[in-house]
Amino acid sequence: VITTIRSVTSYSTPCTWSVETDRGPTEFVLRGDEDIRRIGTAGSLLVADSHGIQYLIRDHLALDARSRKILDRFR
């Protein structure tokens, strides 16, 4: 589960995301905007990295302002 998006290397894809998760910090490569999908109706998003590992954002509106700003550039 992604809790904070710390940074991205670029706003064009592919790019490397540096995030905080419920299991600690990690980095992954996002291949394209289509790898960010809405699931359900509660504002949840599923982000798939270049290796097929999926990360959940439970509620994108509950993220901090900086994380939301980064995410908005990709959606």
Secondary structure in CASP SS format (residue, H / E / C, confidence):
PFRMAT SS
TARGET T0000
AUTHOR 0000-0000-0000
METHOD secondary structure of the structure
MODEL  1
V C 1.00
I E 1.00
T E 1.00
T E 1.00
I E 1.00
R E 1.00
S E 1.00
V E 1.00
T C 1.00
S C 1.00
Y C 1.00
S C 1.00
T C 1.00
P C 1.00
C E 1.00
T E 1.00
W E 1.00
S E 1.00
V E 1.00
E E 1.00
T E 1.00
D C 1.00
R C 1.00
G E 1.00
P E 1.00
T E 1.00
E E 1.00
F E 1.00
V E 1.00
L E 1.00
R C 1.00
G C 1.00
D H 1.00
E H 1.00
D H 1.00
I E 1.00
R E 1.00
R E 1.00
I E 1.00
G C 1.00
T C 1.00
A C 1.00
G C 1.00
S E 1.00
L E 1.00
L E 1.00
V E 1.00
A E 1.00
D C 1.00
S C 1.00
H C 1.00
G C 1.00
I C 1.00
Q E 1.00
Y E 1.00
L E 1.00
I E 1.00
R C 1.00
D C 1.00
H H 1.00
L H 1.00
A H 1.00
L C 1.00
D C 1.00
A H 1.00
R H 1.00
S H 1.00
R H 1.00
K H 1.00
I H 1.00
L H 1.00
D H 1.00
R C 1.00
F C 1.00
R C 1.00
END
